[in-house]
Amino acid sequence: MDFTLLELLKNSLVLINKTASIARFHKIETDGELIFQQFYSKVCFKTFLKKLKMNINLTI
């Protein structure tokens, strides 16, 4: 009986570790996506400002 209980506990710990690893992977993946979105929005905003500045210079 002790052997079965010990095996059950070991299997539970493995399952918990796998679940924690998957959750951490998804968090890292989400963080990476947010970093990319922030970088992309900054690049787009800088491009927009350059075009806006060019348009202002053309109209003056």
Residue pairs with C-beta under 8 A, 6 or more apart in sequence:
none
